[in-house]
């Protein structure tokens, strides 16, 4: 059976023909090229964080405090990275975290569709954002036989929220991911210094503009007055959710319900008691709140509190090594964000597929070299604090 690490051999053998990879194989290279290729406003929105970006930075550097302990005399010639998640059999534990400006990361303005196509090719689930340049139905159609989850920024109009969820169910998305930490925007100096807020210009709002409830609230077709439509989105965007809302959220769908932004064990326990099917440990990559702990350092306590409930994780993932460490600390599945956004900006569908194959190849080969051939072998004992 082919392994993800075989991508390394493909690269080396193409080198015999004088062919080098079109894109770098590491995050530093992707980011460097993206800085030169992306419009400044899009780059600052994707790359930027909250405040002085301390939390965004330590999300990344905190992984260096965890060291994988090599185990020898283990046959790592065959690896199994497959995972069962919400009744789905997936080839790997990697997924694409939701990004609200994917559309404008692509030159043609359809980055959401490109991401869906890449996800299907790579066999990696995509969490499609509420904020999208293409309607969720179009994203689901391009996903085809691939796996998609729908991420909900819960609007303060319940009928609109319910409409989004019904549409996601009808389109074939397999789970609902509710983001908890974005009822208001955090303080983002990079964007503020340039007065740069893409959604005010009508970007990434097609799920709203195509929704019958939204169109009824607007009282006219969004295309007649995109500025007025965008301003209505901002008035509707972001219901501050409380525990009192959890029964309503649970009632919205029979799909697996995942709460994104859970970083405290007490919150994990309360969510599970309220009928949640999955916990998503994330601090939004440091984009929403500054001054917090690194997400990876909060993961173990959340996992311990969650029991048998699967814990998804993102924030700070930059490499296959980071993926392996997050898995060892108990994550059932691991999401990546900025790396694939850069791949999209640099080479569209092929760029994302390349990024995903690089991440999975590094993770696969690391597990082989260090003697952890299956995900079952990656326990907290595989790591030491350094």
ZISUL-V715220 format. One record per helix or strand of 2 or more residues. SS is the DSSP state (2 for helix, 1 for strand). FROM is the first residue (numbers start at 0). TO is the last residue. Records with the same first field share a line. If there is no record, write none. Layout:
SS->FROM-TO + FROM-TO
This chain:
2->5-14 + 26-36 + 39-46 + 53-64 + 101-104 + 110-121 + 135-142 + 157-170 + 188-192 + 197-200 + 205-208 + 211-217 + 221-223 + 225-235 + 242-250 + 264-272 + 283-285 + 294-305 + 319-327 + 337-368 + 374-376 + 379-381
1->65-67 + 82-84 + 87-89 + 93-95 + 124-127 + 147-151 + 174-178 + 255-259 + 277-280 + 309-312 + 332-335 + 382-384
